[in-house]
Amino acid sequence: MHEEGAPVVVWRCSGDAEAEVVRGLLVSFGIPCNLASDITHVAYPFTVDGLGEVRVSVPAAAADEARAIIEAHLNQEASPASEAEEEAGGGPESPEGGEAA
């Protein structure tokens, strides 16, 4: 599997903004992580042909948990409109089962 202390890449994205969001998500769950790229984005803000790729790495012991957290977040984000409607009791019918006015 992985060496005990070696960091493991759990997410790759095409820019700093997305990488910071993923980092913030993992840190909020107590998982330390590092961001790495092959270029300095301040000097070379490229996102073409993988030049802007940012890798999010975590300790090997936390890799499976980190991937699960990211996957759960992605699945949750896939349908925000339907969740918002459910929370508001919305949709075409009122909560009592009658039609909305």
Residue pairs with C-beta under 8 A, 6 or more apart in sequence:
1 60
2 8
2 60
2 63
3 60
4 60
4 61
5 59
5 60
6 60
7 34
7 57
7 58
7 59
7 60
8 57
8 58
8 59
8 60
8 63
9 55
9 56
9 57
10 26
10 33
10 56
10 57
10 58
10 63
10 66
10 67
10 70
11 19
11 22
11 55
11 56
11 66
11 70
12 53
12 54
12 55
12 56
13 19
13 22
13 53
13 54
13 56
14 47
14 50
14 52
14 53
14 54
15 41
15 47
15 52
15 54
16 35
16 41
16 54
18 54
19 35
19 54
19 56
20 35
22 33
22 56
22 70
23 33
23 35
23 56
25 69
25 70
25 73
26 32
26 33
26 56
26 58
26 66
26 69
26 70
27 33
29 65
29 69
31 58
31 59
31 62
31 65
31 66
31 69
32 58
32 59
32 62
33 56
33 57
33 58
33 66
34 56
34 57
34 58
35 54
35 55
35 56
35 57
36 54
36 55
36 57
37 52
37 53
37 54
37 55
38 51
38 53
39 46
39 51
39 52
41 52
41 54
44 51
45 52
46 52
58 66
76 83
84 90
85 91
89 95
92 99
92 100
93 99
93 100
94 100
94 101
